[in-house]
């Protein structure tokens, strides 16, 4: 999928998803495998994509996140507002862009920088990689990599 533009990129993320993740050992905790459920839908008259994420590790709830994606005025520009159960609340949106094959956001806070990389792999699959930098973007370390597949909504 390389010809997506504007809301089509966000539309590709709409739906219910399950994923297998690999969490890296970081300053925030031990690494290992995880599973996730993601639900994404358009809201506010189709102007924003709202995504709810629920991660599980060792059969127990782990990270929960609520993300709001907005397409910018210029083609290929986006913004991401990320809230999570670790206590992150955005002071400003993470700016992002579509590079032709990936939707990439850079989120900055007092904790450092986090890069969110969404790679669409066909109509029913995507990958998400989170990388962090603590030196202004000179060096990056992978925090998480997940592969997600669309599932039928039940109930």
DAZI-V664861 format. One record per residue. SS is DSSP state (2 for helix, 1 for strand, 0 for the rest). PHI is phi in whole degrees, 0 to 359 (999 if undefined). D_CENTER is the distance of its C-alpha to the mean C-alpha in whole Angstrom. Layout:
BEGIN
ss: {SS;SS}
phi: {PHI;PHI}
d_center: {D_CENTER;D_CENTER}
END
This chain:
BEGIN
ss: {0;0;0;0;0;0;2;2;2;2;2;0;0;0;1;1;1;1;1;1;1;1;1;0;0;1;0;0;1;0;0;1;1;1;1;1;1;1;1;1;1;1;1;0;0;0;0;1;1;1;1;1;1;1;1;1;1;0;0;1;1;1;1;1;1;1;1;1;1;1;1;0;0;0;0;0;1;1;1;1;1;1;1;1;0;0;0;0;0;0;0;0;0;1;1;1;1;1;0;0;0;1;1;1;1;1;1;1;1;0;0;1;1;1;1;1;1;1;1;1;0;0;0;0;1;1;1;1;1;1;1;1;1;0;0;0;0;0;0;0;1;1;1;1;1;1;1;1;1;1;1;0;0;0;0}
phi: {999;238;260;286;218;52;294;300;296;292;299;294;266;292;132;252;224;234;213;253;233;239;263;277;288;225;295;263;160;287;274;148;286;213;232;217;239;231;232;226;210;282;217;52;67;81;272;227;259;253;235;247;238;227;261;222;229;54;76;238;302;235;293;237;215;232;237;235;254;227;283;280;292;275;303;83;256;217;224;231;251;241;235;218;286;278;101;284;231;284;278;206;288;278;278;217;209;264;263;106;218;221;259;239;239;239;254;240;204;294;277;122;242;230;255;257;238;260;243;280;233;81;283;237;212;211;243;231;238;249;232;240;228;241;229;74;93;287;239;235;233;290;258;203;224;226;237;239;232;291;235;288;286;245;82}
d_center: {18;18;20;18;18;17;16;16;13;11;14;13;10;12;14;14;12;13;12;14;12;14;14;16;19;18;20;18;20;21;18;19;17;15;14;12;12;10;12;11;14;15;17;20;22;19;18;14;12;11;9;10;9;12;12;16;18;22;22;21;18;16;13;12;9;10;8;10;9;13;15;17;21;21;20;17;16;13;12;9;10;9;11;11;15;15;16;14;15;14;18;16;13;11;13;11;13;14;16;17;15;11;9;9;9;11;11;15;16;20;18;17;14;11;9;6;7;6;10;12;15;17;17;16;13;10;9;6;8;8;11;13;17;19;22;21;19;22;20;17;16;14;12;10;10;10;11;11;14;15;18;20;20;23;25}
END
